[in-house]
Amino acid sequence: MKKLVAVLFMGLFLLTVGSAFGAEKVTIGHLALVPSLPTYVAMEKGFFAEQGLDVELIPFQSGTDIVDALISGRIDADCMGAITGLWFAAQNAPDRFKIFLVYAADSNVDNTMVVVVKKDSPLKGLRDLKGKKVGTFPGATSVSLARAIIGTQIDPQEVIFTEIPPPNLIGALAAGQIDAYFSPEPFGMIALSQGVGRYLIKSPCTLLGLKRGIAGGAFAFSTKFMRERPKVAEKVKAAIEKGADFIKTNEQEARGFLVKYCQLPPPVAAQIPFEKWIKIKDLDKEGPQAYFDILYKDGAYQKKVDTTKLYYE
């Protein structure tokens, strides 16, 4: 009997080891932000493992760095980064990546962007930003988005824009280095919880009138990865799409993973608003194109890009 148990145990061990060694290794870059949540769900719920994948998650600190790693083939997938950064890369390298999932609103709603001022600020609206210092995330596209929004109310040339790394935004506001900042949540929620700031305006992107939606994040494969390992790319896509589906039906459980991966305080993770994770087959591709066109008009991009050609289908 003992021999039989030993044989069975050894067989199970060898099967487990064999499965581990047979798993396909994949490197996935990500920004530790809310839109990356399907990736975290896929990791925590075993959806990558179900597909026979051995995934290494590599955190990045900026959209520029993660896009550079993707188009150079140093990571297999970007899950997730800013879609505006991929558009920037597409000006000169349109054939180096394909987008397979989009984080966006599918109508003229904006659940995530906010404009924050100090708690005791006398400012009452965007018009009051004339002559003021306004912080944004680093990058030309972040500044252009803020300019385009402010431009619906006043001449953006009359505003002083300052690019500030996200972790430093609240501190810069508290210190009086800036009068306001544009950012996605949770940087508004955290400023309020710390007693530093208040909302000057919520949902500022709606002022752009993008009726087909506002795209924020994108999940993408490098062309090198798709060409060399097409079946593995399909498995990654399936696992992350399953993660997105899980969020729809198990939202509160999924929110808990934001505490681990994004270091959000549990009350913030439980309440932070979401946009939608949209599969390419369900995406109105003209929506992101209209958004690109606004930023292009403002000068964020030097070349016109047909963003409808950038998807993995």
Summary of the structure (lengths in Angstrom):
residues: 313
radius of gyration: 21.4
end to end distance: 54.8
largest distance: 84.5
contacts: 1053
relative contact order: 0.19
helix: 50%
strand: 22%
